Amino acid sequence: GDLTPRKLLDQTMASARVDADGSLEGLHPQGPVVARRFLAELPVARALAYARPALPEQPVLPGARWRSRRFPVGPAGTLGLQLEIEYTLAGFEDLGDVPCAWIVFSAEHDGGRMRSAAGFEFDQVVASLRGEAFVDLQTSQVRLVRMSDEVRAVYTLGTPPGPVRTQRLRYRSQLRLELLTSRVEGPTWADGSSRFGPR
């Protein structure tokens, strides 16, 4: 069938399932068959898994920091490159009428070698990432994410005396994800505390 931009507006294209720390567990396309096929050609699941911030496993206060590894969206991520991202609870801010935790996050790699999750080694990786996320204090749903990154990677295929090829990858990306659905009940701990502590 025909798929035009008008048919995509205000339509639910997929549902996402995440675990307690915000990591993507699954993406389930829905809607017209032609829309599901279109969605299957895009790295949507990878973009969601990359952009969604990891959430702290215990209640935290402003200034708290935690880390998580993510695969960038792009050729280097496909080859198993992972960035270690540091998250900081910067404070609290209302997003519309929704009280949110404001999380800023970043990652840097200075150009040295890096082991790939796929089992080989990148000869050189230069990477930087910056972003911010707003997480609903009541539900722990990620309401808004904005981030940008730049990744350059070099790796070698083959070993002497056979043919050797050097591959160079470079790309930039910008992502913005915004939650449009209604709020749901969120997690609390046994002592009644919430993930981000008192505001």
PERALIN-V17926 format. One record per helix or strand of 2 or more residues. SS is the DSSP state (H for helix, E for strand). FROM is the first residue (numbers start at 1). TO is the last residue. If there is no record, write none. Layout:
ss = [SS:SS]
from = [FROM:FROM]
to = [TO:TO]
This chain:
ss = [H:E:E:H:H:E:H:E:E:E:E:E:E:E]
from = [5:14:24:33:44:65:75:82:98:114:121:124:142:165]
to = [8:18:29:40:51:71:78:95:110:115:122:136:157:178]
